[in-house]
Amino acid sequence: MTKIKKQLLLVTFILAAIVPQTYAVRPFITDDGVVAGRRVMQWEGWAIFNKHGGEQWNLLSYGVTNWFEVAIGGVYGYDRSEFGRTKFSFSAPLIETKYLLCGYEARKRPGIAIALGTALPAGKGAFVPEGYGVYTFLAATYVFDEAEKFIIHGNVGVNYLNVEKKNLFIPYGGLGAQFKLYKGLHLVGETIYGDPYAPGSGLAYQVGFRYFISDLCQVDLEIGQGLTGKERMPFWIGFGARYVIDFNKKKNEKTSHHNLKAQRQRTMAHYGIL
């Protein structure tokens, strides 16, 4: 691949990751304990670059009910881990469902959700999973104040893979936090062990910034590096975006920065509190 083509590919990834009107979780790997909500559709896109190549993920999800959402996605990019050669790679589909077990209430109780998904071994190149499998994880979110200035997320789960007739169970865990610094600027950080979408990696960390340009416009930028593992993850840079379409939203109605307040109101209404 020529230098010009690589630069064009890099620009493509960047543009995909900073589209206007966004709301991002990825590249923050630790998921939150909330769901999108009924009749809410969202597109997430995030790009990650390291010395082995670059990848751009897309995930489209839809809230079937206030408690259940489904998502489908995939990844494409380039890889040069084999003999230094640059090769195009892609894999799809990734299918995920998420069910809200308990909605959060600030300073009182966490929001808890469970996810179940699979990434089929279809596509080309290094991004294709080694075999068939599924993953599941429990996600919890605790909000320390009504203004949502300090939020923590915790995940625990497992990947199951069937590779060359062998059954593999690969654990996953994550602990992340988001802290408001000034106006729309937030500091984010996490410690993770593995990734539901890419099993097999060891302990790693990731830190960065999240900026809310408006209620629906947000950009993320993080850096990270592996700490342990046989194949320790190299230093990477990642950024992501999400575009939200709320089919329930009335014209000129404002949406919460984190979409957590809206989720809490839906939960309270479900319990008959509102």
N, C-alpha and C positions, 0 to 999 in steps of 0.2 A: 504494500500500500504506500503510495507516495506521500510526501510531507503535506502537500496541499489537500489531498483527500482526507488525511487524518485531521487537519485543521477544520475542514468542512464538517466532518463527523462530530468533532468536539463542539462546534457552534450549534449543530442540530440538537445535541443533547442539552446544551445550556438553554436554548430557546424552549425546549420541551419542558424544562424544569422550572421556568420562571414566568409562565403564562399568567396574565392578570386574573384577578378574582380567584384566589386560591386559598386552600385551607389544608395544611399538611400535617401528616403524622410521619410517614417515611420521608427521609431516610432514618428517622428515629425508629429503631427496630422494636423496642418495647411497646406493645400495643396498649390501647386504653380500654377501660372497662365500661364502655358505652357502645351503642349502636347508632346508626344514622337516623332511625325513626321512620315511621310509615310515610311512603310516597316521597322519600328523599333519595335522590340519585347523586352519586359523586364519582368523579374521576380523579385518581391519584397518579402522579407520575414522579419518578425519582431517578436520578442518575448517580452512579458511583464509579470512581476512577482509581486505579492503583497501577503498580508497575506491570501487572499482568494484562491490563486492558481496561475497557470501559463497558458499562452495561446500563441500559435504560429500561426501567420497568414501567408498566402501565397496569392499573387495576381499576375496573369499573364495578361499583357496588350499588345495590338498590335495597331500600328498606321495605320489605314486604309488610311488616307490622311494626309497631313501636318496640317490639322485642326481638325481631328476627330480620337479619339481612343476608343477602347472598352477593357473591362477588366473583368476577372472572377476570383473569389477567394473563400477562406473559412478559417476556424479556427478550431484548435483542441488543446486539453490540458487537464488540470485537475482542479477541483474545490472542495473546502472544506468549502464552506460557510454555508452548511446545517448540523447542529449538529456536526460540526467538522469532518465529514466524507469526505474522499478523493474519488472523483468520476471522471471518464473519461468523457469528453464532446467534442462534435464537432458540427459544423454547416456549411452547404454549400447548394447551391452556393450563393455568393454575386456577383451581376452583375452590372457593372458601365459603363457609357458612358461619354465622356468628349469632349466638342467642344470649340475650340479656337476662341474667338470673336475678339481679337486684340493682335497681337504680340508686345512684349515689345521693347523699344529702350532705352538703358542706358542713364540716366539723362534727358530723354525727356518724355517718356510715359510708363505706366505700361503695362504688359501683362495681359489680362483678359480672363478667361475661365469659362464655366459653366458646371457643372457635374450633372448627373441624374443617380440614381441607386436604387437597391433594394436588400435586404437580405431576402431570402425566409425562412419561419419558418420550416426548415427541419433539421434533425439531432437528437442529443441526449444530454440531460442534460442542464446545466445552460447557455450555449452559444447560445441556440436556441432563436431567437427573439420571443417576446410575441405574435405577430400577423403579419398579412400581412401589407405591407406598402412600401413607397418609400421615397427617400430623394433627395434633390437638394441643391446645393450651388454655389455661385459665388466666384471665386478665383481670386485674383489680386496679381501680383508680380512687385515690383519696384526695379530696379538696380541703385545704386547711382554712379557707376563708370564703365568705360570700362573694368577694370581688375576684376570686380565682387567681390570686397573685402567686400562690405556691401550690403546685400539684405534683403528686408522685404517682407512678405507675409500677405495677409489679406483674410479672408473667412467670408461669411455670408450665412446662409441657414436655411432650416427647414426639419424636419422629419415628415412624416405622417404615423401614425399607426392605424390599426383597431384592437382593442383588446376587445374581448367579446362584439362585436357589438357597441363599442364606438369609435368615431373618435377622435384621439389625434393628435395635432399639436405641435411638440416640437422644439423650436428654437435652432440654432447652430451658433456659431461664434468663430473666432480665429484670433490672431495677433501674428506673429512670426518673428524672425530675425536671420540672420546668419552673423557673422563677422569674417574675417580672422585675426588670431593671429600671426602665423608664419609658412611660407611655406604651408604645407598641412593641418595644424591644424586650425580648425574654432570653435568658440564659438557659440552655438545655444540656443535659448530660445523662449518660447511662453506662452501666456495666452489664455486659451480656455474655452468655455462654451459648454459642450457637445461634442459629437463625431458622425459624420454621420454613422459610422459603429456600434456604441453602444449608441443609444439615451437614454436620461434621466439623465445623470450625470450633476452636477452643475459646478460652476466655479472652475478651476484648473490651475496649472502652471506646466511647465516642463522646465528643463535646462540641458545642457550637452555639449558634444564635438562631432565634426565630423572631421574625419581625412582622407584626400585623399592620399592613398598610391601611386597611380598612376592615370592616366587619367580615368581609368575605375574601379579602386579599392578603395573603400571607406568603412569605418566602422563608426558606430554611437553608442553612449552610452549616455543615458539620465536618469534622475531621476525626479519624479514628485509627486504631492500630491493635493488632493482636498481642496478647500477653502470654498465652500458653498454647499448647497443642503441637502435634507432630508437624503439621504444616501451618505454622503461625501466620495469621493473616497479615499481609504487608500494610504499610501506611496507606490510608485512602482518604479521599475527599468526596463528600456527597452533598447533594442538594435536591430538594423535592418540592412538589406542589400538589394542590388538590382543588378541583373546581366543583362546587356544590350547587345543585339545582333542587330547590325545595318546592314541590308541586302543591304544597299546602300553604305556602307563604303568600300573604296578600301583598298587593302593590305597595311599595314604600315602607313595608314592615321591616324593622331591623332584626338582624340575627346576632346571637352571642358570638364573641370572638372564638370561643372554644367549642361551641355547640353543646356544652355541658349543661348550661342553665335550661336550655330548651328541653334537653333530655330529662332533667329533674322534674320540670313541670309536667311532662307527659307521664312520668312515673307516678307523681302525686295524684294526677287526675285518674290514673288507672286504679289507685288504691282508694279513690273517693275522697281524698284530702282536699282537693280543689273542686 
